[in-house]
Amino acid sequence: MIRVEAPAKLNLYLHVTGRRADGYHELDSLVTFTALADTLEIAPAEVPALTVSGPFADALDGGDNLAVRAAAALAERLGRPAHVRISLHKRVPVAAGLGGGSADAAAVLRGLARLWRLGAEHADDLREVALGLGADVPVCLDSRAAYMGGIGEALSAPPPLPPCGVLLVNPGVPVPTGAVFAARRGPFSAADRFCETPAGAPALATLLRARRNDLEPPARAQVPAIDRVLARLAAAPGCLLARMSGSGGTCFGLFADEAAAADAAGAISRERPRWWVHPTRLVHECETVFPDAPA
């Protein structure tokens, strides 16, 4: 049995830079990850199977789960049966802008690479399967901070990012990604990557304030509760930046450390008991696809 983690991703900024003829949007985004993660256990089985547990298990569609599709797609590409049992413990909210489903799919690919003893010569197989599953799956497959371009396939390393505390808050309203992209209006944005190395969380927040999330206005128009979340985060003592991640509706507050994020979480949880509130920290490099491969 193989155990793998599927860390929640954050879009520290997200610019929509264009739209291709096939309808896919092109992006420029700085993506990193958090210590909050789903856990998956993958084991050989006579027939494919999925079991789901955890606080967000009921929100998943078991009949069309991206983790199951990932196993089937990789097995088909390799010409072998997808005879595995996947146990998913779901801690990351669904349809929340944290890439939860994409992270689960990417974790399955990493786990199968270990279970089936795939070598680095299969790296292209995993990457092509990942891109076929969704725009966020390639960056979640690598599970390290990255500038993401194109439709998600063009990844490059950012400058070193500092440790930061982060507070995740979701008002409890799912936000479908497709609807947010469809509601986006106005001109496309330019890519706006930075190459300087921020010395700490305040410096990173300053750089990010010069950028934005282009999906925030259409998401806020569809789910007004996002406005209230962002305003409450921005007012929290020690919050350096309040922003929505991905297509929403999870928002994040950036803090100097995890203790400051936890202090803010306590206050917000008392005021808004129906919101999902989770203090954590940024993790800029998680599990690797081929941990035993030479550098």
C-alpha positions as CSV (number, residue, x, y, z in Angstrom):
1,M,0.0,0.0,0.0
2,I,1.3,3.5,-0.9
3,R,0.3,6.6,1.0
4,V,0.5,10.0,-0.7
5,E,-0.5,13.5,0.3
6,A,-2.4,15.9,-1.9
7,P,-1.7,19.4,-0.6
8,A,-4.1,22.3,-1.2
9,K,-2.7,24.8,-3.7
10,L,-3.0,28.5,-3.6
11,N,-2.9,31.0,-6.5
12,L,-0.9,33.9,-4.9
13,Y,-1.9,35.9,-8.0
14,L,-3.7,34.9,-11.2
15,H,-3.9,36.8,-14.4
16,V,-6.0,35.7,-17.3
17,T,-3.8,36.6,-20.3
18,G,-5.8,35.3,-23.3
19,R,-8.2,32.7,-24.7
20,R,-7.3,30.1,-27.3
21,A,-9.4,29.2,-30.3
22,D,-10.5,25.9,-28.5
23,G,-12.0,28.0,-25.6
24,Y,-9.3,27.3,-23.0
25,H,-8.0,30.4,-21.2
26,E,-4.3,31.1,-20.9
27,L,-3.0,32.1,-17.5
28,D,-0.1,33.6,-15.6
29,S,-0.1,32.6,-12.0
30,L,2.2,32.1,-9.1
31,V,1.1,28.9,-7.4
32,T,2.3,27.4,-4.1
33,F,1.0,24.9,-1.6
34,T,-0.1,24.6,2.0
35,A,0.3,22.1,4.8
36,L,-3.4,21.3,4.6
37,A,-3.7,18.2,2.5
38,D,-5.9,15.2,1.6
39,T,-4.4,11.8,2.2
40,L,-4.7,8.9,-0.3
41,E,-3.9,5.3,0.2
42,I,-3.4,3.2,-3.0
43,A,-3.2,-0.6,-3.1
44,P,-3.5,-3.4,-5.6
45,A,-7.0,-4.8,-6.0
46,E,-8.9,-7.3,-8.1
47,V,-11.2,-4.5,-9.4
48,P,-10.9,-0.7,-9.2
49,A,-12.5,0.7,-6.1
50,L,-12.8,4.1,-4.3
51,T,-13.7,4.8,-0.7
52,V,-13.9,8.3,0.7
53,S,-13.9,9.6,4.2
54,G,-13.2,12.9,6.0
55,P,-15.0,16.1,6.6
56,F,-15.7,16.8,2.9
57,A,-16.4,13.3,1.7
58,D,-20.1,14.0,1.2
59,A,-19.4,16.8,-1.2
60,L,-17.7,14.5,-3.7
61,D,-19.3,12.9,-6.8
62,G,-18.1,9.3,-6.3
63,G,-19.3,8.4,-9.9
64,D,-17.0,10.9,-11.6
65,N,-14.1,11.3,-9.2
66,L,-10.9,12.9,-10.7
67,A,-8.7,10.5,-8.7
68,V,-10.4,7.5,-10.3
69,R,-10.1,9.1,-13.7
70,A,-6.4,9.7,-13.1
71,A,-5.8,6.0,-12.3
72,A,-7.8,4.9,-15.4
73,A,-6.0,7.4,-17.7
74,L,-2.5,6.4,-16.6
75,A,-3.3,2.7,-16.8
76,E,-4.7,3.1,-20.3
77,R,-1.6,5.0,-21.4
78,L,0.7,2.3,-20.0
79,G,-1.5,-0.5,-21.4
80,R,-2.2,-2.1,-18.1
81,P,-5.4,-2.6,-16.0
82,A,-6.3,0.0,-13.4
83,H,-6.7,-2.6,-10.7
84,V,-6.2,-0.5,-7.6
85,R,-8.1,0.5,-4.5
86,I,-8.0,4.2,-3.6
87,S,-8.9,5.3,-0.1
88,L,-9.3,9.1,0.0
89,H,-9.5,11.1,3.2
90,K,-10.9,14.4,2.1
91,R,-9.8,17.5,4.2
92,V,-9.7,20.1,1.5
93,P,-13.1,21.7,0.5
94,V,-14.6,20.9,-2.8
95,A,-15.1,23.5,-5.6
96,A,-13.2,26.0,-3.4
97,G,-10.3,27.3,-5.5
98,L,-7.8,25.2,-3.7
99,G,-7.3,22.6,-6.4
100,G,-8.5,19.8,-4.2
101,G,-9.7,17.5,-7.0
102,S,-6.6,18.3,-9.1
103,A,-4.3,17.6,-6.1
104,D,-6.0,14.3,-5.5
105,A,-5.6,13.3,-9.2
106,A,-1.9,14.3,-9.1
107,A,-1.4,12.4,-5.9
108,V,-2.8,9.3,-7.5
109,L,-0.3,9.7,-10.4
110,R,2.6,10.0,-7.9
111,G,1.3,7.1,-5.9
112,L,0.9,4.8,-8.9
113,A,4.4,5.8,-10.1
114,R,5.7,4.3,-6.8
115,L,3.2,1.3,-6.7
116,W,4.0,0.3,-10.3
117,R,7.7,1.1,-9.9
118,L,7.8,3.5,-12.8
119,G,11.1,5.2,-13.5
120,A,11.9,8.7,-14.6
121,E,11.6,7.6,-18.2
122,H,7.8,7.7,-17.6
123,A,7.9,11.4,-16.7
124,D,6.4,12.5,-20.0
125,D,3.6,9.9,-19.6
126,L,2.6,11.3,-16.2
127,R,2.8,14.9,-17.4
128,E,0.6,14.3,-20.5
129,V,-1.9,12.4,-18.4
130,A,-1.9,15.2,-15.9
131,L,-2.6,17.9,-18.4
132,G,-5.4,15.8,-19.9
133,L,-7.1,15.7,-16.6
134,G,-7.2,19.5,-15.9
135,A,-5.3,22.8,-15.9
136,D,-4.2,22.5,-12.3
137,V,-3.1,18.9,-12.3
138,P,0.4,19.4,-13.8
139,V,1.4,21.9,-11.1
140,C,-0.1,19.7,-8.4
141,L,1.9,16.8,-9.9
142,D,5.1,18.6,-9.3
143,S,3.9,19.9,-5.9
144,R,6.3,22.8,-5.7
145,A,6.0,26.5,-6.0
146,A,5.8,27.5,-9.7
147,Y,4.9,30.1,-12.2
148,M,2.1,28.6,-14.2
149,G,1.6,29.6,-17.8
150,G,-0.3,28.5,-20.9
151,I,-3.3,26.5,-19.9
152,G,-1.4,25.0,-17.0
153,E,1.3,23.1,-18.8
154,A,4.1,25.7,-18.8
155,L,5.7,25.6,-15.4
156,S,8.9,27.4,-14.3
157,A,10.6,28.0,-11.0
158,P,9.9,31.3,-9.2
159,P,12.6,33.0,-7.0
160,P,12.8,31.4,-3.5
161,L,9.7,32.2,-1.5
162,P,9.7,32.9,2.3
163,P,7.9,30.9,5.0
164,C,4.5,32.4,5.8
165,G,1.5,31.7,7.8
166,V,-1.8,31.6,5.9
167,L,-5.4,31.6,7.0
168,L,-7.9,29.9,4.7
169,V,-11.6,30.9,4.9
170,N,-14.5,29.7,2.9
171,P,-18.1,30.9,3.3
172,G,-19.4,27.4,2.5
173,V,-20.7,28.2,-1.0
174,P,-19.3,26.1,-3.9
175,V,-18.1,28.2,-6.9
176,P,-18.0,26.3,-10.2
177,T,-14.9,27.2,-12.1
178,G,-16.5,27.2,-15.5
179,A,-19.2,29.7,-14.5
180,V,-16.6,32.1,-13.1
181,F,-14.5,32.0,-16.3
182,A,-17.7,32.5,-18.4
183,A,-18.6,35.5,-16.3
184,R,-15.2,37.2,-16.7
185,R,-15.4,40.5,-18.6
186,G,-13.0,43.1,-19.8
187,P,-9.6,43.0,-21.5
188,F,-7.0,40.3,-20.8
189,S,-4.1,41.0,-18.5
190,A,-0.4,40.9,-19.1
191,A,1.8,38.4,-17.4
192,D,3.5,40.1,-14.5
193,R,6.2,37.8,-13.0
194,F,8.8,39.1,-10.5
195,C,12.4,37.9,-10.2
196,E,13.4,39.5,-6.9
197,T,13.6,37.2,-3.9
198,P,11.2,38.5,-1.1
199,A,13.1,38.6,2.2
200,G,10.0,37.7,4.3
201,A,6.3,37.5,4.4
202,P,5.8,41.4,4.3
203,A,8.0,41.7,1.2
204,L,6.1,38.9,-0.5
205,A,2.8,40.6,0.3
206,T,4.1,43.9,-1.2
207,L,5.0,42.1,-4.4
208,L,1.6,40.4,-4.5
209,R,-0.3,43.6,-3.9
210,A,1.0,44.9,-7.3
211,R,-0.8,41.9,-8.9
212,R,-4.3,40.5,-8.5
213,N,-6.6,37.6,-9.1
214,D,-8.6,38.3,-12.3
215,L,-11.3,35.8,-11.4
216,E,-12.1,37.5,-8.1
217,P,-14.5,40.1,-9.5
218,P,-16.7,37.6,-11.4
219,A,-16.6,35.2,-8.4
220,R,-17.6,38.0,-6.0
221,A,-20.5,39.0,-8.3
222,Q,-21.8,35.4,-8.2
223,V,-21.2,34.8,-4.5
224,P,-21.4,38.0,-2.5
225,A,-20.3,36.2,0.7
226,I,-16.8,36.3,-0.8
227,D,-16.8,40.1,-0.2
228,R,-17.5,39.6,3.5
229,V,-14.8,37.0,3.8
230,L,-12.2,39.3,2.2
231,A,-13.2,42.2,4.3
232,R,-13.0,40.2,7.5
233,L,-9.6,38.8,6.6
234,A,-8.2,42.2,5.7
235,A,-9.3,43.5,9.1
236,A,-7.6,40.7,11.1
237,P,-4.6,41.9,13.1
238,G,-1.4,40.9,11.3
239,C,-3.0,40.2,8.0
240,L,-0.5,41.3,5.3
241,L,-2.7,40.5,2.3
242,A,-6.3,39.2,1.7
243,R,-7.1,37.6,-1.6
244,M,-9.2,34.9,-3.2
245,S,-7.5,31.7,-4.5
246,G,-8.2,30.3,-8.0
247,S,-11.8,30.6,-9.0
248,G,-13.0,30.8,-5.4
249,G,-14.7,30.8,-3.1
250,T,-11.8,30.2,-0.6
251,C,-9.9,33.3,0.4
252,F,-6.6,33.5,2.1
253,G,-4.9,35.9,4.5
254,L,-1.1,36.0,4.4
255,F,0.5,36.4,7.8
256,A,4.1,36.5,9.1
257,D,3.8,33.1,10.7
258,E,1.4,30.3,11.5
259,A,0.8,31.6,15.1
260,A,-0.5,34.9,13.8
261,A,-2.8,33.1,11.4
262,A,-4.1,30.9,14.2
263,D,-4.9,33.9,16.4
264,A,-6.9,35.4,13.6
265,A,-8.6,32.1,12.9
266,G,-9.9,31.9,16.5
267,A,-11.5,35.3,16.3
268,I,-13.1,34.7,12.9
269,S,-14.4,31.3,13.9
270,R,-16.2,32.7,16.9
271,E,-17.8,35.5,14.8
272,R,-18.7,33.3,11.9
273,P,-19.2,29.7,13.1
274,R,-20.7,28.6,9.7
275,W,-17.6,29.5,7.8
276,W,-14.8,27.0,7.2
277,V,-11.7,28.5,8.8
278,H,-8.3,26.8,8.7
279,P,-5.0,28.3,9.8
280,T,-1.9,26.7,8.2
281,R,1.4,27.6,6.5
282,L,2.8,27.8,3.0
283,V,4.8,24.8,1.9
284,H,6.8,25.6,-1.3
285,E,8.0,22.0,-2.0
286,C,6.1,18.8,-1.2
287,E,6.4,15.3,-2.5
288,T,8.3,14.7,-5.7
289,V,7.2,12.4,-8.5
290,F,10.4,10.3,-8.6
291,P,12.0,10.7,-5.2
292,D,14.8,8.3,-6.0
293,A,15.8,9.8,-9.4
294,P,19.2,11.4,-9.6
295,A,19.2,15.2,-9.5
